[in-house]
Amino acid sequence: MRSIRTAPFFFLVPLLVVGQTFEVASIKPSAPIPQMQTSAGTSSDAAMVRYSALSLKRYLGMAYGLKNYEISAPDWMASENWDIAAKLPEGASSKQIPEMLAALLRDRFQIRMHRETKDLPVYGLIAGNRGLTIKESPEPVGESVGQNSTVRVTGSGGRITVTYGDDSYRTIGDNKIEGKKLSMAIIADTLAQYADRPVLDITGLKGRYDFIMEFAPEDFRVMVLRASIANGVTLPPDALRLIDGAPADTLFTAVEKLGLKLEPRKAPIGILVIDGALRLPREN
C-alpha cells in the first residue's frame, strides 16, 4: 500500500499575519434566504470588497486558504451567516485581501486558534486495474504549472474556468468537468470539490492529462449541492430534500471511466483548530 504524504502544515497557514488591513469594515448578520434559493457570494472592485451570506467558518477558509475539512470549529461558526463590506486601502492589490480578511476576523470575533495534525478519512486517487483511458497530453508543459504560475479564475453563464498557465485549465459547468494539461495532483484537487473528504494523489503518475467527465443534469445538480455542503454552505430544506435518495456513487463511476479509482483511506491532515471566539463581533 502506498503511503500518503502531506505538506508540513506550518508552511500552509500563518496564524500571525502582519500587513495591510481594511480602512473600514462592517459585519452584519445576513438576512434569511428564502427556500430553494441561495444567495451567498463575493464581489469586489478597486475600492470595496463585499461578501454576503457566508458563515464565519467559510470566511476563515477564504482568509487562510483552507477547505472546510481543514478547519475544526464550533457548530455555530458554520450555521450563522454574515455580510461583510470593507473598504480597501489605496494601492492595495487583490492578493492582499485574504490577509486583510484574516486580520478583520481575528479582531472583530477575537478568535483564538492553533494548528495540529489529525488522521482523517481521505480518498486516495489511484490507477484502476483496467488501465488508464484518460488521455496524456503530448504537448510539453512548464514545470511551474499549477505551482508557481499565476492561477486565474473566470466565470460566465454558469461555467467556471481555472487557468494555470501554458494552456493548462479546468472548466466546470454545463453538466461536465473538463481538464486540459492537468497533473494528477490538480485532478485530485478538482475531484475533492465534489467528494465528502479530501482526495490525495497517490497514482505516482507524472504526466499531464486531458479529460472530460460528463453527467446527467440531475446528477450534476446533486453533485454541486453536495459540494456546497462539503464546503460549509448552509442549504435550505427544499434543496436538501433533492439530495435525499439520490445516487451517491456518481462521482466514483465517472472517475472509474477515466481508468482511475477513489479508494477510502486515512492520512494525516493539517487542521486549524478554533479554541474560542465571540459569537457576536465587536462593534463596527
Helices and strands as residue ranges (DSSP letters): G 9-11, E 24-29, E 41-44, E 48-55, H 56-64, G 68-70, E 71-72, H 76-79, E 81-87, G 94-96, H 97-109, E 112-127, E 135-136, E 152-156, E 159-165, E 168-173, E 176-182, H 184-192, E 199-201, E 209-214, H 217-230, H 237-243, H 250-257, E 260-276
